[in-house]
Amino acid sequence: MNTIILAGGGHAHLAGIADGSLRHFPHTEIILISPSRYQYYSGMFSGFTEGIYSENQIRIDLEALSKKHGFTFVEDKITGIDADGKSVLISSGRTFTYDLLSFDIGSSQIRSPFILPIKPNYTFPEAIRSFREGERPVIVGGGASGVELSLAASAYRKHNSLMRPVSLISGVHLLSSAHSQKLHEVCEHKGVNVIQNKKARLLDSGVLVIGDDQIPFSHLLWLGGAEAPSLFKQSSLATDANGYLQVDERLRYSPSIFAAGDCVSINRYPQLPKNGVYAVRQSTVLWENLKRAAEKRDLVPFRPQKQFLAILSTGGKEGFLTYGRIHYHGKTAWTIKHAIDRRYMNSF
Ligand SMILES: Cc1cc2nc3c(=O)[nH]c(=O)nc-3n(C[C@H](O)[C@H](O)[C@H](O)COP(=O)(O)OP(=O)(O)OC[C@H]3O[C@@H](n4cnc5c(N)ncnc54)[C@H](O)[C@@H]3O)c2cc1C
């Protein structure tokens, strides 16, 4: 019997399991290794922050999923890879050998005692519960996650009569897209204190500065870009300059190692944004190629779409929808997002 190890309960692995991909591996032992029993869905982080969704509504129970689909779940973290010996080591000291290994372990974040940890994603609820109640909450990073969480935390605070605003510091225009100006207006209208086009630095002493000015904070989220997981470099696997596992467009690192989601750099698309949308899109190709690799057949390439529908929750059950250069802000956008997110979670 062959063994496939799924490293990490990320989007690309789980979307394939939900789609019924495991039926293509009848004589194979599938082992999913992930450090928490629960995988949290970042598409609903803003709704959780605001108080719309409960913790149970935003997480997938990997233990229950393993029983439903007939695979083995190991709640632990992979700490080493022996690519020549085809085995992985987990933090308890156990090793697992594999015929095929697939990584979907996501990205990491800057570590500092002054920054609230939200990655891996099971750390998010605890961090956000204290952040949204904070005396002076500050978010650094004006990308989609920073904008969404600042608006969600603002909505929560308004609801709970916490009067001091959330500050959002962005080194560039918000989202750095054609919609920056409109989104800036939405943020200001909803009470977020936006500081744009200013680079914030966190000094070793824990002081946050912009130039010579000190920015006081009680709780700090740093959403200024993902960091590569350290696992690949530590295990001497080939990475790009930033430490992401280098795969080809077939999501293949080597004949027995595949990977998808935030943790990879695809050599043909090095600038591909790291988000859940692409991780889910890669799922189909990843699972197809795992099947083909097991059957020793030719692999298929991943072709990223150029544009996709994006909806940011802006608080109070309103959403900011973009598609290419089109944008719309209002209740309908949130209703569409809510329906998409619920459908995704119900698929498990
Ligand atoms: C606040 C916030 C909001 C966001 N909102 C959106 C959004 O609305 N839409 C969107 O498309 N993207 C969004 N993103 C980005 C999105 O969360 C990530 O791009 C996406 O989760 C990446 O999916 P993934 O499958 O690569 O990894 P993840 O979803 O991060 O999953 C990785 C899994 O691997 C596990 N793991 C980690 N290390 C190991 C290890 N060593 N061994 C075993 N398992 C391991 C983790 O515990 C986790 O279960 C948001 C991000 C943040 C921070």
The ligand as an ORCA input file, in Angstrom:
! r2SCAN-3c Opt
* xyz 0 1
  C      -6.540     38.377      8.739
  C      -6.462     37.698      7.404
  C      -7.563     37.694      6.563
  C      -7.503     37.090      5.313
  N      -8.617     37.089      4.502
  C      -8.546     36.483      3.305
  C      -9.679     36.464      2.445
  O     -10.757     36.997      2.785
  N      -9.564     35.847      1.230
  C      -8.389     35.269      0.836
  O      -8.339     34.724     -0.270
  N      -7.298     35.263      1.622
  C      -7.350     35.861      2.837
  N      -6.245     35.862      3.656
  C      -5.032     35.151      3.224
  C      -5.234     33.673      3.508
  O      -5.475     33.468      4.882
  C      -4.029     32.837      3.146
  O      -3.522     33.230      1.905
  C      -4.469     31.382      3.066
  O      -4.888     30.951      4.345
  C      -3.368     30.500      2.573
  O      -3.859     29.205      2.544
  P      -2.879     27.995      2.669
  O      -3.651     26.792      2.285
  O      -1.629     28.261      1.914
  O      -2.434     27.927      4.197
  P      -3.223     28.096      5.559
  O      -4.657     28.340      5.362
  O      -2.429     29.082      6.357
  O      -3.082     26.656      6.222
  C      -1.831     26.118      6.560
  C      -2.033     24.984      7.527
  O      -0.787     24.321      7.734
  C      -0.555     24.147      9.121
  N       0.884     24.126      9.356
  C       1.719     25.171      9.485
  N       2.970     24.745      9.709
  C       2.928     23.400      9.700
  C       3.905     22.385      9.887
  N       5.190     22.672     10.117
  N       3.505     21.086      9.841
  C       2.213     20.771      9.611
  N       1.245     21.698      9.432
  C       1.601     22.997      9.472
  C      -1.264     25.329      9.763
  O      -1.544     25.096     11.117
  C      -2.522     25.410      8.897
  O      -3.470     24.490      9.354
  C      -6.292     36.481      4.908
  C      -5.175     36.462      5.765
  C      -5.249     37.065      6.990
  C      -4.027     37.063      7.881
*
